[in-house]
Each structure stands twice: as structure tokens, then as C-alpha cells.
Amino acid sequence: IGVCSRTRELRPDGTGKSFWHTVKRLRLDEKIKAIPGEWFCRGEHVGPGIQGNIYKLTRTEIYFFDFYQKVDGKWQKLNFEESKAFAEAHDLPFVPILDEHYKLPSGTVNDKGVAISGADIMLQQSDKNTVFGNNLKHKREGFVLRLRDDYTVSFKVKNPNYTI
């Protein structure tokens, strides 16, 4: 089991001590080791001491969003349905899902005759309160969209008014 942050491996006794502490407390190392095969799991580490703890969590947590399995020497990414099922089957916390059937908005014209693009509509949708954690009055950072049929395609709609 290894723990990484972006492009570097974190040591349990160094700068990665907090991340490793969360992994051990949640027994994620044991859970992942018990899964047959070779796996690469990606997730988000949140809570006290991390980016201002915007969700006002009382302790650190890890929420997974990607799972890869090594098959014939190559990493294969699980799709959305497989990822959710995998997380549930192995008691691994999955990121909160806002809308499983989100449709990209089309442009429109408001009541003043001003054209509003689909991108502008998504930016407006990003500027909402979070639905996660213990600080539901806090504006969310944004949201991530993924294609259901091709889980490798994703993008983030970042709230233009977001501040920590």
C-alpha cells in the first residue's frame, strides 16, 4: 500500500503523516489489501488541517472517486457504475453525488432578452451551498461532471466566487 498526493509518494513519518493517519484510522490499508488483484484508488482527503476544513468536519476523511485494476500489465479504469459498486462492496467511502443523470444545459435567453450560454448556467449552478459536511451554509468549490458512458471524460465547473 502506498499513499500519494498528486505526483509524489507520501511517507508515514514525513509530510504525509496526516494522510497516513487517516488511512490507518479508517483501516483503508487493510480493506484495500484484502481486495484480490492489484488496485490503484484515487480519492480526496478532507477535514481539519486541510484547505481550511471548509466542510467543518470533526476529523479527516477520505472519499474515493476513481478505481483502476491492473489487468495483463495495464491499468484499466472502472466506469461509474463499477466504481460505485466497487466502493460499496469493499466499504470504501465514495464522493457525494449531486445528480446521477445531469444533462448539460442548453443556452437560453433570460426575461430581459439577454442570451445566457450553457456554460454560464453551469457557473450559476456551481455557486450554490455545499450539500456535504457540517457547514451547509458554505459555498461549494464547484462540481465535477463525468460522462456516464465514458468515465475517463470529466471536467470541473469551478465556482467563480469560491473562497476558502
Backbone as CSV, one residue per row, in Angstrom:
resi,resn,N_x,N_y,N_z,CA_x,CA_y,CA_z,C_x,C_y,C_z
1,ILE,0.860,-1.185,0.000,0.000,0.000,0.000,0.896,1.234,0.000
2,GLY,0.578,2.150,-0.862,1.263,3.428,-0.913,0.232,4.536,-0.884
3,VAL,0.634,5.694,-0.417,-0.236,6.860,-0.385,0.489,7.975,-1.127
4,CYS,-0.205,8.573,-2.085,0.392,9.635,-2.890,-0.460,10.884,-2.826
5,SER,0.176,12.008,-3.070,-0.516,13.283,-3.205,-0.076,13.873,-4.528
6,ARG,-0.976,13.895,-5.461,-0.699,14.345,-6.826,0.401,13.493,-7.448
7,THR,1.631,13.979,-7.466,2.691,13.243,-8.166,3.791,12.702,-7.257
8,ARG,3.560,12.703,-5.956,4.622,12.216,-5.069,4.077,11.257,-4.026
9,GLU,4.927,10.321,-3.661,4.546,9.372,-2.623,4.755,10.009,-1.260
10,LEU,3.811,9.777,-0.375,3.870,10.334,0.979,4.387,9.284,1.946
11,ARG,5.298,9.687,2.799,5.874,8.786,3.788,5.052,8.873,5.081
12,PRO,4.838,7.754,5.765,4.055,7.775,7.011,4.695,8.602,8.126
13,ASP,6.009,8.827,8.017,6.714,9.552,9.072,7.128,10.958,8.641
14,GLY,6.666,11.401,7.496,7.071,12.716,6.997,5.881,13.603,6.727
15,THR,5.921,14.286,5.576,4.868,15.240,5.234,3.513,14.567,5.023
16,GLY,3.517,13.268,4.801,2.265,12.550,4.587,1.664,11.968,5.845
17,LYS,2.188,12.361,7.001,1.748,11.774,8.267,0.237,11.901,8.477
18,SER,-0.340,13.056,8.156,-1.775,13.267,8.350,-2.596,12.346,7.442
19,PHE,-2.207,12.255,6.178,-2.908,11.403,5.218,-2.814,9.943,5.672
20,TRP,-1.616,9.514,6.039,-1.428,8.133,6.501,-2.235,7.860,7.771
21,HIS,-2.295,8.842,8.666,-3.079,8.671,9.894,-4.543,8.389,9.547
22,THR,-5.080,9.124,8.574,-6.468,8.906,8.147,-6.632,7.520,7.538
23,VAL,-5.698,7.129,6.687,-5.747,5.799,6.061,-5.783,4.715,7.141
24,LYS,-4.911,4.828,8.139,-4.844,3.822,9.215,-6.100,3.854,10.089
25,ARG,-6.550,5.053,10.460,-7.737,5.160,11.326,-8.962,4.545,10.664
26,LEU,-9.099,4.758,9.353,-10.243,4.217,8.624,-10.010,2.778,8.157
27,ARG,-8.841,2.258,8.450,-8.436,0.896,8.061,-8.507,0.700,6.538
28,LEU,-8.282,1.772,5.813,-8.333,1.678,4.353,-7.208,0.803,3.818
29,ASP,-6.056,0.835,4.483,-4.947,-0.022,4.048,-5.345,-1.491,4.145
30,GLU,-5.984,-1.876,5.236,-6.417,-3.268,5.425,-7.501,-3.637,4.401
31,LYS,-8.449,-2.729,4.202,-9.544,-3.002,3.268,-9.019,-3.191,1.847
32,ILE,-8.095,-2.320,1.440,-7.568,-2.398,0.072,-6.668,-3.619,-0.093
33,LYS,-5.864,-3.932,0.917,-5.009,-5.125,0.845,-5.841,-6.401,0.711
34,ALA,-7.035,-6.409,1.271,-7.893,-7.606,1.247,-8.573,-7.828,-0.109
35,ILE,-8.507,-6.848,-0.991,-9.140,-6.972,-2.310,-8.196,-7.749,-3.229
36,PRO,-8.664,-8.830,-3.820,-7.799,-9.594,-4.733,-7.356,-8.748,-5.927
37,GLY,-6.138,-8.962,-6.366,-5.609,-8.252,-7.529,-4.822,-7.027,-7.129
38,GLU,-4.438,-6.265,-8.148,-3.643,-5.057,-7.951,-4.517,-3.855,-8.276
39,TRP,-4.599,-2.894,-7.335,-5.527,-1.769,-7.465,-4.832,-0.435,-7.261
40,PHE,-5.350,0.561,-7.928,-4.933,1.952,-7.765,-6.219,2.724,-7.494
41,CYS,-6.300,3.396,-6.352,-7.520,4.095,-5.945,-7.210,5.579,-5.784
42,ARG,-8.075,6.426,-6.308,-7.904,7.873,-6.174,-9.039,8.428,-5.327
43,GLY,-8.684,9.366,-4.447,-9.683,9.952,-3.585,-9.291,11.329,-3.112
44,GLU,-10.162,11.901,-2.323,-9.990,13.246,-1.793,-9.860,13.160,-0.274
45,HIS,-8.809,13.771,0.271,-8.568,13.826,1.717,-9.114,15.156,2.217
46,VAL,-10.062,15.127,3.138,-10.711,16.346,3.622,-10.781,16.327,5.144
47,GLY,-10.932,17.522,5.727,-11.117,17.612,7.172,-10.207,18.631,7.818
48,PRO,-10.111,18.603,9.160,-9.290,19.565,9.894,-7.852,19.587,9.385
49,GLY,-7.332,20.801,9.167,-5.960,20.971,8.721,-5.781,20.871,7.212
50,ILE,-6.877,20.664,6.461,-6.786,20.524,5.004,-7.619,21.625,4.351
51,GLN,-6.963,22.507,3.618,-7.604,23.610,2.891,-8.659,24.332,3.727
52,GLY,-8.343,24.615,4.944,-9.238,25.390,5.795,-10.444,24.632,6.319
53,ASN,-10.493,23.316,6.075,-11.610,22.482,6.550,-12.954,23.152,6.266
54,ILE,-13.170,23.472,5.001,-14.376,24.216,4.619,-15.671,23.492,4.946
55,TYR,-15.608,22.172,5.081,-16.814,21.408,5.388,-17.044,21.272,6.893
56,LYS,-16.122,21.832,7.686,-16.213,21.808,9.151,-16.373,20.382,9.683
57,LEU,-15.611,19.463,9.107,-15.624,18.079,9.577,-14.879,18.004,10.910
58,THR,-15.278,17.095,11.773,-14.640,16.977,13.077,-13.372,16.118,13.023
59,ARG,-13.221,15.347,11.934,-11.995,14.565,11.743,-11.759,14.373,10.241
60,THR,-10.549,14.002,9.909,-10.225,13.820,8.500,-10.912,12.587,7.938
61,GLU,-11.229,12.660,6.646,-11.894,11.569,5.930,-11.272,11.458,4.544
62,ILE,-11.489,10.341,3.890,-11.073,10.143,2.504,-12.284,9.643,1.742
63,TYR,-12.555,10.284,0.601,-13.663,9.892,-0.260,-13.100,9.548,-1.632
64,PHE,-13.378,8.342,-2.088,-12.828,7.854,-3.352,-13.693,8.252,-4.540
65,PHE,-13.031,8.386,-5.708,-13.769,8.692,-6.937,-13.269,7.918,-8.145
66,ASP,-12.118,7.298,-8.073,-11.584,6.514,-9.197,-10.984,5.215,-8.689
67,PHE,-11.191,4.152,-9.459,-10.578,2.860,-9.159,-10.035,2.274,-10.450
68,TYR,-8.804,1.795,-10.380,-8.145,1.167,-11.522,-7.674,-0.218,-11.098
69,GLN,-7.810,-1.179,-11.993,-7.319,-2.527,-11.739,-6.271,-2.861,-12.786
70,LYS,-5.197,-3.511,-12.335,-4.167,-3.940,-13.272,-4.586,-5.272,-13.872
71,VAL,-4.754,-5.278,-15.193,-5.151,-6.464,-15.931,-4.145,-6.658,-17.068
72,ASP,-3.503,-7.812,-17.093,-2.493,-8.109,-18.114,-1.444,-7.002,-18.220
73,GLY,-1.021,-6.501,-17.067,0.042,-5.500,-17.027,-0.385,-4.075,-17.340
74,LYS,-1.689,-3.833,-17.573,-2.175,-2.483,-17.895,-3.259,-2.073,-16.908
75,TRP,-3.246,-0.780,-16.565,-4.263,-0.257,-15.657,-5.551,0.000,-16.425
76,GLN,-6.653,-0.541,-15.902,-7.962,-0.334,-16.505,-8.863,0.366,-15.491
77,LYS,-9.431,1.477,-15.917,-10.276,2.284,-15.044,-11.690,1.716,-15.024
78,LEU,-12.257,1.607,-13.823,-13.651,1.185,-13.706,-14.555,2.328,-14.138
79,ASN,-15.709,1.989,-14.727,-16.657,3.034,-15.102,-17.444,3.473,-13.868
80,PHE,-18.386,4.381,-14.067,-19.142,4.953,-12.950,-19.880,3.896,-12.139
81,GLU,-20.666,3.064,-12.813,-21.449,2.036,-12.109,-20.519,1.063,-11.382
82,GLU,-19.453,0.654,-12.057,-18.493,-0.271,-11.447,-17.811,0.367,-10.247
83,SER,-17.473,1.655,-10.359,-16.804,2.361,-9.266,-17.685,2.444,-8.026
84,LYS,-18.943,2.828,-8.226,-19.872,2.898,-7.087,-20.045,1.527,-6.447
85,ALA,-20.230,0.494,-7.265,-20.427,-0.861,-6.753,-19.171,-1.359,-6.049
86,PHE,-18.004,-1.063,-6.612,-16.738,-1.477,-6.012,-16.563,-0.831,-4.639
87,ALA,-16.812,0.473,-4.564,-16.688,1.187,-3.290,-17.636,0.596,-2.249
88,GLU,-18.852,0.358,-2.639,-19.837,-0.199,-1.709,-19.452,-1.612,-1.268
89,ALA,-19.031,-2.440,-2.212,-18.687,-3.828,-1.902,-17.502,-3.940,-0.952
90,HIS,-16.613,-2.941,-1.004,-15.398,-3.009,-0.181,-15.387,-1.983,0.939
91,ASP,-16.551,-1.405,1.233,-16.707,-0.455,2.333,-15.725,0.713,2.221
92,LEU,-15.613,1.258,0.998,-14.758,2.413,0.743,-15.665,3.613,0.478
93,PRO,-15.523,4.693,1.240,-16.412,5.847,1.070,-16.256,6.475,-0.319
94,PHE,-17.382,6.730,-0.982,-17.398,7.303,-2.323,-17.768,8.776,-2.223
95,VAL,-17.260,9.593,-3.136,-17.570,11.027,-3.123,-19.082,11.252,-3.221
96,PRO,-19.571,12.338,-2.650,-21.003,12.638,-2.773,-21.381,12.869,-4.236
97,ILE,-22.527,12.362,-4.622,-23.021,12.520,-5.989,-24.210,13.471,-5.949
98,LEU,-24.123,14.569,-6.694,-25.204,15.555,-6.722,-26.344,15.125,-7.626
99,ASP,-26.006,14.570,-8.793,-27.034,14.221,-9.770,-26.470,13.151,-10.704
100,GLU,-26.995,11.946,-10.624,-26.500,10.854,-11.462,-26.935,10.989,-12.918
101,HIS,-27.903,11.844,-13.190,-28.443,11.957,-14.555,-28.423,13.406,-15.041
102,TYR,-27.385,14.138,-14.666,-27.240,15.544,-15.046,-27.165,15.671,-16.571
103,LYS,-27.852,16.643,-17.091,-27.795,16.928,-18.528,-27.186,18.315,-18.706
104,LEU,-26.240,18.410,-19.633,-25.632,19.707,-19.909,-26.709,20.688,-20.340
105,PRO,-26.735,21.880,-19.747,-27.768,22.848,-20.107,-27.507,23.473,-21.481
106,SER,-28.584,23.762,-22.171,-28.507,24.495,-23.444,-28.571,25.977,-23.129
107,GLY,-28.050,26.751,-24.031,-28.156,28.193,-23.870,-29.617,28.614,-23.906
108,THR,-29.875,29.774,-23.363,-31.246,30.274,-23.306,-31.218,31.803,-23.375
109,VAL,-32.356,32.396,-23.328,-32.475,33.855,-23.277,-33.281,34.184,-22.026
110,ASN,-32.773,35.092,-21.211,-33.496,35.429,-19.979,-34.671,36.367,-20.270
111,ASP,-35.390,36.747,-19.232,-36.598,37.560,-19.411,-36.300,38.978,-19.915
112,LYS,-35.037,39.383,-19.934,-34.643,40.700,-20.456,-34.093,40.589,-21.875
113,GLY,-34.192,39.388,-22.451,-33.728,39.196,-23.822,-32.231,38.983,-23.956
114,VAL,-31.554,38.757,-22.839,-30.101,38.550,-22.863,-29.809,37.058,-23.001
115,ALA,-28.935,36.729,-23.942,-28.550,35.333,-24.156,-27.668,34.845,-23.011
116,ILE,-27.973,33.644,-22.530,-27.187,33.015,-21.464,-26.711,31.666,-22.004
117,SER,-25.404,31.470,-21.988,-24.844,30.231,-22.534,-25.015,29.078,-21.547
118,GLY,-24.890,27.864,-22.051,-24.914,26.686,-21.187,-23.800,26.746,-20.150
119,ALA,-22.626,27.261,-20.545,-21.503,27.398,-19.608,-21.859,28.362,-18.476
120,ASP,-22.534,29.478,-18.814,-22.947,30.432,-17.781,-23.951,29.797,-16.819
121,ILE,-24.834,28.986,-17.345,-25.809,28.295,-16.490,-25.090,27.361,-15.520
122,MET,-24.092,26.624,-16.022,-23.332,25.724,-15.135,-22.564,26.517,-14.074
123,LEU,-22.023,27.686,-14.441,-21.327,28.511,-13.455,-22.293,28.986,-12.376
124,GLN,-23.513,29.335,-12.772,-24.532,29.711,-11.787,-24.847,28.529,-10.874
125,GLN,-24.944,27.331,-11.454,-25.217,26.129,-10.655,-24.071,25.824,-9.692
126,SER,-22.854,26.205,-10.073,-21.700,25.931,-9.202,-21.693,26.828,-7.976
127,ASP,-22.372,27.971,-8.065,-22.387,28.941,-6.975,-23.554,28.671,-6.030
128,LYS,-23.559,27.481,-5.479,-24.604,27.056,-4.530,-23.924,26.630,-3.233
129,ASN,-24.710,26.475,-2.204,-24.165,25.981,-0.943,-23.814,24.499,-1.072
130,THR,-22.816,24.096,-0.321,-22.416,22.700,-0.324,-23.537,21.819,0.226
131,VAL,-23.553,20.566,-0.169,-24.522,19.601,0.366,-23.796,18.560,1.218
132,PHE,-22.528,18.847,1.534,-21.663,17.885,2.203,-21.085,18.492,3.472
133,GLY,-20.948,17.675,4.488,-20.256,18.096,5.705,-21.147,18.786,6.709
134,ASN,-20.515,19.566,7.581,-21.207,20.218,8.688,-21.262,21.735,8.531
135,ASN,-21.095,22.224,7.314,-21.090,23.662,7.062,-21.933,23.934,5.817
136,LEU,-23.212,23.600,5.884,-24.076,23.648,4.710,-24.377,25.060,4.227
137,LYS,-23.913,26.079,4.952,-24.080,27.465,4.504,-22.885,27.923,3.672
138,HIS,-21.853,27.079,3.590,-20.644,27.426,2.836,-20.851,27.157,1.346
139,LYS,-20.374,28.058,0.519,-20.457,27.862,-0.932,-19.521,26.724,-1.337
140,ARG,-20.009,25.871,-2.227,-19.162,24.791,-2.705,-18.110,25.340,-3.663
141,GLU,-17.040,24.581,-3.761,-15.935,24.953,-4.646,-16.343,24.820,-6.111
142,GLY,-17.308,23.994,-6.360,-17.779,23.729,-7.710,-18.282,22.297,-7.760
143,PHE,-18.286,21.723,-8.948,-18.660,20.321,-9.067,-17.961,19.717,-10.274
144,VAL,-17.853,18.400,-10.265,-17.190,17.676,-11.345,-18.252,16.939,-12.150
145,LEU,-18.132,17.037,-13.460,-19.027,16.314,-14.365,-18.233,15.204,-15.035
146,ARG,-18.847,14.036,-15.129,-18.227,12.903,-15.807,-19.237,12.284,-16.747
147,LEU,-18.750,11.867,-17.900,-19.633,11.149,-18.811,-19.929,9.778,-18.241
148,ARG,-21.167,9.425,-18.217,-21.572,8.130,-17.676,-21.067,6.990,-18.564
149,ASP,-21.101,7.205,-19.887,-20.700,6.161,-20.821,-19.192,6.091,-21.028
150,ASP,-18.486,7.158,-20.702,-17.023,7.165,-20.821,-16.478,7.894,-19.607
151,TYR,-16.265,7.152,-18.535,-15.902,7.706,-17.237,-14.520,8.365,-17.249
152,THR,-13.780,8.209,-18.356,-12.472,8.857,-18.445,-12.606,10.330,-18.824
153,VAL,-13.789,10.739,-19.273,-14.019,12.134,-19.661,-14.675,12.861,-18.491
154,SER,-13.995,13.907,-18.018,-14.555,14.683,-16.917,-14.038,16.116,-16.978
155,PHE,-14.771,17.010,-16.321,-14.290,18.376,-16.147,-14.932,18.972,-14.902
156,LYS,-14.265,19.977,-14.368,-14.744,20.626,-13.156,-15.334,21.981,-13.510
157,VAL,-16.502,22.254,-12.932,-17.125,23.567,-13.050,-16.790,24.280,-11.750
158,LYS,-15.840,25.181,-11.805,-15.345,25.863,-10.603,-16.188,27.097,-10.330
159,ASN,-16.673,27.190,-9.100,-17.450,28.347,-8.672,-16.570,29.586,-8.796
160,PRO,-16.949,30.561,-9.643,-16.104,31.744,-9.826,-16.029,32.631,-8.571
161,ASN,-16.948,32.427,-7.635,-16.959,33.233,-6.407,-16.382,32.485,-5.209
162,TYR,-15.793,31.320,-5.454,-15.322,30.473,-4.353,-14.124,31.096,-3.636
163,THR,-14.226,31.084,-2.313,-13.089,31.469,-1.463,-13.085,30.541,-0.272
164,ILE,-11.901,30.278,0.242,-11.791,29.424,1.440,-12.093,30.278,2.643
